[in-house]
């Protein structure tokens, strides 16, 4: 599941993600029964930086690996993705939308090669952020493989700032929006409200319960701090709650600015035994 965040602020883009990947495996049939068990790995890299593309990056969430019998993480495909971009574009700096489309096309191809045709689980999603050449503000796009591969822009427009997140977002949504994302479905099931009334209720809830954060004001450091806080709080609260603990491990964070491009703020390091 995981939690990926893309923050479009007035001073730059923030990309942040945890490091946990959960894989499900089946045991051989015993007494005619197949048992499914889950294993969590806390050293996956979900913050993606691509060679030659200095002003773009991505975070991934949702399905953690492609392939059923021999699964591979998204990050493990980066050399092949970089090679595909070099062959097609050379050293040209792509726009954020072009980069998003290239990422989508590459992973759609990998999906078609490695995933079963009747797959019904969660998709592999990406939040892509960056700066176009000479653009004053950044852009963020969402891509969902395989069901919504066409990039969709979030907080579109020069003066539109805010946070886009995905994955296990129940805790983060409660903190910022003031209510669980499942609330409206529960109300609909219990009260049978017409869609018009349900939409009006949602507008009222957001008006009165959303945390009043001035996204258009926040300096880049505050955008970094808020992104880390949302992921860290999710990790901590999942320690005490029942259910899938899909967010964990180190938190990787990068900023992308108009002048400096992609810069790591914090990221896990490969290390040996601590003596």
C-alpha positions as CSV (number, residue, x, y, z in Angstrom):
1,X,0.0,0.0,0.0
2,X,2.4,2.7,1.3
3,X,1.9,6.4,1.4
4,X,3.2,8.7,-1.3
5,X,3.1,12.5,-1.2
6,X,3.6,15.2,-3.8
7,X,3.4,18.8,-2.5
8,X,3.2,21.7,-4.9
9,X,4.3,24.8,-3.0
10,X,5.1,28.3,-4.2
11,X,8.8,27.8,-3.7
12,X,9.1,24.3,-5.1
13,X,7.9,20.7,-5.3
14,X,8.3,18.2,-2.5
15,X,8.2,14.4,-3.1
16,X,8.1,12.0,-0.1
17,X,7.5,8.3,0.4
18,X,7.9,5.6,3.0
19,X,10.0,2.4,2.3
20,X,7.6,-0.5,3.0
21,X,6.6,-3.0,0.4
22,X,4.1,-5.8,1.2
23,X,4.1,-9.0,-0.9
24,X,1.5,-11.8,-0.7
25,X,2.5,-15.4,-1.4
26,X,0.7,-18.7,-1.6
27,X,1.7,-21.9,0.0
28,X,1.5,-25.2,-1.9
29,X,-1.8,-26.9,-1.4
30,X,-2.0,-28.8,2.0
31,X,-5.0,-30.9,2.5
32,X,-6.5,-29.3,-0.5
33,X,-6.1,-25.8,1.0
34,X,-4.0,-22.9,-0.2
35,X,-2.8,-20.5,2.4
36,X,-1.9,-16.9,1.7
37,X,0.6,-15.0,3.9
38,X,2.1,-11.5,3.7
39,X,5.6,-10.4,4.1
40,X,6.8,-6.8,4.6
41,X,10.1,-5.4,3.4
42,X,11.2,-2.0,4.7
43,X,14.0,-1.0,2.4
44,X,12.2,-0.4,-0.9
45,X,12.9,2.8,-2.8
46,X,9.7,4.6,-3.9
47,X,11.2,8.0,-4.6
48,X,12.3,7.8,-8.2
49,X,15.1,10.0,-9.7
50,X,16.0,9.5,-13.4
51,X,19.4,10.2,-14.9
52,X,19.5,13.2,-17.3
53,X,16.1,14.5,-16.2
54,X,17.3,17.1,-13.6
55,X,13.9,18.8,-13.0
56,X,11.5,15.9,-12.6
57,X,10.9,13.0,-10.2
58,X,8.2,10.7,-9.0
59,X,6.9,8.7,-6.0
60,X,5.1,5.4,-6.4
61,X,2.4,3.7,-4.3
62,X,-0.3,1.1,-4.6
63,X,1.0,-2.2,-6.1
64,X,4.5,-2.6,-4.8
65,X,6.0,-5.0,-7.4
66,X,5.3,-6.2,-10.9
67,X,5.2,-9.9,-11.7
68,X,3.5,-12.9,-10.0
69,X,6.1,-15.6,-9.7
70,X,9.2,-13.3,-9.8
71,X,8.1,-9.9,-8.6
72,X,10.3,-6.8,-9.1
73,X,9.9,-3.4,-7.4
74,X,9.4,-0.2,-9.5
75,X,12.8,1.1,-8.5
76,X,14.5,-2.0,-10.0
77,X,13.2,-1.0,-13.5
78,X,14.8,2.4,-13.4
79,X,17.9,1.5,-15.5
80,X,15.6,0.2,-18.3
81,X,13.4,3.2,-18.0
82,X,16.4,5.6,-18.2
83,X,17.6,3.7,-21.3
84,X,14.3,4.0,-23.0
85,X,14.2,7.7,-22.5
86,X,17.8,8.2,-23.7
87,X,17.0,6.2,-26.9
88,X,13.9,8.2,-27.6
89,X,14.9,11.7,-26.5
90,X,18.6,11.8,-25.9
91,X,19.7,14.4,-23.4
92,X,16.7,16.6,-24.0
93,X,15.0,17.9,-20.8
94,X,11.4,16.8,-21.0
95,X,8.4,18.7,-19.7
96,X,6.8,17.3,-16.6
97,X,3.8,16.0,-18.7
98,X,6.2,14.4,-21.3
99,X,8.1,12.7,-18.5
100,X,4.8,11.5,-16.9
101,X,3.7,10.1,-20.3
102,X,7.1,8.3,-20.8
103,X,6.9,6.8,-17.3
104,X,3.3,5.7,-18.0
105,X,4.1,4.1,-21.3
106,X,7.2,2.3,-19.9
107,X,5.3,0.7,-17.0
108,X,2.2,-0.1,-19.1
109,X,4.6,-2.1,-21.3
110,X,6.1,-3.9,-18.3
111,X,2.6,-4.5,-16.8
112,X,1.4,-6.1,-20.1
113,X,4.5,-8.4,-20.1
114,X,4.4,-9.5,-16.5
115,X,0.9,-9.3,-15.0
116,X,-2.0,-11.7,-15.7
117,X,-4.9,-10.5,-17.9
118,X,-7.5,-11.2,-15.2
119,X,-5.7,-9.3,-12.4
120,X,-8.2,-7.6,-10.2
121,X,-6.0,-6.1,-7.4
122,X,-4.8,-2.5,-6.9
123,X,-3.0,-0.7,-9.6
124,X,0.5,0.8,-9.6
125,X,0.3,4.5,-9.2
126,X,2.7,7.4,-9.6
127,X,2.8,11.0,-8.6
128,X,5.2,12.9,-10.9
129,X,6.4,16.3,-10.1
130,X,8.8,18.8,-11.6
131,X,9.4,22.0,-13.5
132,X,9.1,22.8,-17.2
133,X,11.8,24.9,-18.8
134,X,11.4,28.6,-17.8
135,X,8.2,27.9,-15.9
136,X,7.8,29.9,-12.7
137,X,6.0,27.1,-10.7
138,X,6.1,23.4,-10.7
139,X,3.5,20.8,-11.9
140,X,2.2,17.5,-10.6
141,X,0.7,14.7,-12.5
142,X,-0.9,11.4,-11.4
143,X,-0.6,8.2,-13.4
144,X,-2.3,4.9,-12.6
145,X,-1.1,1.7,-14.4
146,X,-3.0,0.0,-16.0
147,X,-6.4,1.6,-15.5
148,X,-5.7,5.3,-15.9
149,X,-2.4,5.6,-17.8
150,X,-3.1,9.1,-19.2
151,X,-1.4,11.7,-16.9
152,X,-3.9,13.8,-14.9
153,X,-2.6,17.1,-13.6
154,X,-3.2,18.0,-9.9
155,X,-3.5,21.5,-8.5
156,X,-3.4,22.7,-12.1
157,X,-2.7,26.4,-12.7
158,X,0.1,28.7,-11.7
159,X,-1.6,29.9,-8.5
160,X,-3.0,26.5,-7.4
161,X,-0.9,25.0,-4.6
162,X,-1.5,22.0,-2.3
163,X,-0.9,18.4,-1.3
164,X,-1.7,15.3,-3.4
165,X,-1.3,11.9,-1.7
166,X,-2.2,8.3,-2.2
167,X,-1.9,4.8,-0.8
168,X,-3.0,4.3,2.8
169,X,-4.4,7.8,3.3
170,X,-7.0,7.3,6.0
171,X,-4.9,8.9,8.7
172,X,-3.5,11.7,6.6
173,X,-6.9,12.6,5.3
174,X,-8.4,12.7,8.8
175,X,-5.6,15.1,9.9
176,X,-6.0,17.5,7.0
177,X,-9.6,17.1,5.9
178,X,-11.2,16.4,9.3
179,X,-12.9,13.2,8.3
180,X,-12.2,9.7,7.0
181,X,-12.5,9.2,3.2
182,X,-14.9,6.4,3.9
183,X,-17.4,8.6,5.7
184,X,-19.4,9.6,2.7
185,X,-19.9,6.0,1.6
186,X,-21.1,5.1,5.1
187,X,-23.6,8.0,5.1
188,X,-24.8,7.0,1.6
189,X,-25.4,3.4,2.7
190,X,-27.1,4.3,6.0
191,X,-29.2,7.4,4.9
192,X,-29.7,6.7,1.2
193,X,-29.1,10.3,0.4
194,X,-29.5,11.5,-3.2
195,X,-26.2,12.3,-4.9
196,X,-27.0,16.0,-4.9
197,X,-27.4,16.0,-1.1
198,X,-24.3,13.9,-0.7
199,X,-22.3,16.3,-2.7
200,X,-23.6,19.2,-0.7
201,X,-22.7,17.4,2.5
202,X,-19.2,16.8,1.3
203,X,-18.8,20.5,0.5
204,X,-20.0,21.5,4.0
205,X,-17.7,19.0,5.7
206,X,-14.7,20.3,3.8
207,X,-15.7,23.9,4.4
208,X,-15.9,23.5,8.2
209,X,-13.5,20.6,9.0
210,X,-10.5,21.1,6.6
211,X,-7.4,22.2,8.5
212,X,-6.9,25.9,7.4
213,X,-3.4,25.6,6.1
214,X,-2.3,28.5,3.7
215,X,-0.6,26.4,1.1
216,X,0.0,29.4,-1.1
217,X,2.1,31.0,1.7
218,X,4.2,28.0,3.0
219,X,8.0,28.2,2.5
220,X,9.6,25.1,1.0
221,X,10.9,24.0,4.4
222,X,7.4,24.0,5.8
223,X,6.2,21.9,2.8
224,X,9.0,19.4,3.6
225,X,8.1,19.3,7.3
226,X,4.4,18.7,6.6
227,X,5.1,15.9,4.1
228,X,7.4,14.1,6.6
229,X,4.8,14.6,9.4
230,X,2.0,13.0,7.5
231,X,4.0,9.9,6.7
232,X,5.6,9.6,10.1
233,X,2.3,10.0,11.9
234,X,0.8,7.3,9.7
235,X,3.7,5.0,10.5
236,X,3.4,5.6,14.2
237,X,-0.4,5.2,14.5
238,X,-0.3,2.0,12.4
239,X,1.9,0.5,15.1
240,X,-1.1,0.4,17.5
241,X,-3.9,-0.3,15.1
242,X,-5.4,-3.5,13.6
243,X,-5.3,-3.9,9.9
244,X,-2.7,-3.7,7.2
245,X,0.4,-1.9,8.3
246,X,1.4,-0.9,4.8
247,X,3.4,2.2,5.7
248,X,6.9,1.9,7.3
249,X,10.6,2.0,7.1
250,X,12.7,5.1,6.3
251,X,11.1,8.2,4.8
252,X,12.7,9.4,1.6
253,X,12.3,13.1,0.7
254,X,13.4,15.3,-2.2
255,X,12.6,18.8,-3.4
256,X,12.5,20.1,-7.0
257,X,12.9,23.8,-7.6
258,X,13.1,26.0,-10.7
259,X,16.8,26.8,-10.1
260,X,18.3,23.8,-8.4
261,X,16.2,21.0,-9.9
262,X,16.0,17.6,-8.1
263,X,17.7,17.6,-4.6
264,X,17.6,14.8,-2.0
265,X,16.7,16.2,1.4
266,X,16.8,12.9,3.2
267,X,17.2,9.3,2.0
268,X,18.1,5.9,3.4
269,X,21.6,4.7,2.9
270,X,23.0,1.2,2.3
271,X,25.2,0.3,5.3
272,X,26.8,-2.6,6.9
273,X,26.5,-4.1,10.4
274,X,26.5,-1.5,13.2
275,X,29.3,-2.6,15.5
